[in-house]
């Protein structure tokens, strides 16, 4: 930054404090909202398009998913949909099927999820499914076809 970049801040008398206002980041917010018909779709879309900072709104009616792109906060987007439309709204709780190590584990698999998605789980107790303990590894490798010397019974 050059010296000329500092001059506007030195001579700015519009604000009482010297703290700079932090700009919001452009982000994509995905929301789950129950959308039954074209009227519901239009109602949700109009509620979000009127919001300050929103650049784009995409609605997927079959997946009950609304994608908002703009300079917005996720909590405010959810609150706006709930207040303006009267519908229950929440942040998108699903992740693609390929991302999860065990998609059919209890707590991860969800019958209501759209095809190709499973429920997002940040629970540390679910991580034990991804790792096997040392005793499990020992038993499974003892009877392996790849290592014929490992089995003492045969």
N, C-alpha and C positions, 0 to 999 in steps of 0.2 A: 504494500500500500504506500502510495506516495504522500507527500505533505499536503497536496491539494485535497486528498480524500478526508483529511481531518478537519479542515476549515468549516464545513457545514455543521459539524457537531459542536465546534467551539462557539459559534455565533448563533446557535439555535435557541431561541427564547420561548418557544412554544410550549415546552414541558417544564414542570417544576422540578422533576427529578432527573438525574443523569442516567437512569437505567434505560437500556434500549428494549423496545418491545420485541419479543421473540415471535417470529413468523411461524405460522402453522405449516406443516409439511403436506405436500400432495400425497394422498394415500387412497387406497381402495378399501372400502368397508363392505362386508358381505353380511346380509341380515336374513334371518328366516322369519317369514310372515305368511300366514295362511291366506292364500289368494284363490278364490273360487271361480270368479267370472271376470269378464272384461271391465265391469264397473269397479270391482275391487282393485284391479290392476291400475286403472286410471286414477282412482282415489289415492293409492299409495304413491304413484308416480308424481301426481300434482303436489302432494304434501312435501315430497323431497325436492322437487325442482324449484320450489319457492324458497328453499333454505339458502342462507348466505354461504357462499364458498363452494357450492355444488357445481361441478362441471358436466357430469354425465350420470344418468340413471338408467340402468338396464333391469328389466323385470323378466324372470323366467317363471311363468305361471305353473308349469307342470312340476317344477322342483321346489316351488314356494320359496324362491330365492330372489333377493333384490341386491344388486350391486351398485354402490354409489362411489363415484370417483370425484375427488375434490379436496379442498382445504377444510376438512371437517374433522370433528372428534367423533369416534364411534359411539360413545355413550349418548351424545347429543342427537345423533341420527336415530338411534333406537328410541329415545324419548320422544322425538318429533313424530315418528311413525305411530307410536302408541297413543300420543295425545291427539293428533290430528285425525286418525282413522278409527280409533277405538279398538284396534286389533292388538293382539298380543304379539310383541316383537322381541327377538333376541338375536345376539350375534350368531353367525353361522357356526353350528356346533359340529360340522362334519369335515373330514379330510378325505382326500382320494384314497381309494382302496390299496393302491400300490405303496403308500407311505408307511403303513402299519405293518409290523412284523407278524402279528397274529390277528388277522381281521375277524376270526370267528371266536375269539376269546370272550368270556362273559364280561359284560360292561362295555365292550368295544362294538360288537355287532348290534345293529339296530334295525329292526324290521321296517321302521318308518322312514329310514334314510333313503334318499334317492339312489337309483342304481349307480354303482361305481363309487359310492361313498360309504364310510363307516364313521362312527362317533369318535370325536377327538377326546383322548384320555390323557390327562397329565398326572395321573395317579402313580406314585412310585411303586405301589403294590402290583401294578400291571406289568412293570418292567421285569419281574422275576420270570415271566413267561419267555422272554427273549433270551435269557441266559440259563444254561443248564449248570447244575452244581457238579462238583468234582466226582461225587459218587455216581451220578447219572451218566457222566461221560465215561467213567470206568466200566460200568455195566454195558453200555451200548458199544464200546469199542472191544469188549471182551469177546463178543460173538460177531465180529465184523468179517465179512467175506473178503475184504481187502487185505486183512492181516491174518493169514492162516496160522501163524505161530502164536497168536494171542490166546487162543482157546485151549485150555488144559484138559477139558472134558473129552474132546473129540480125539 
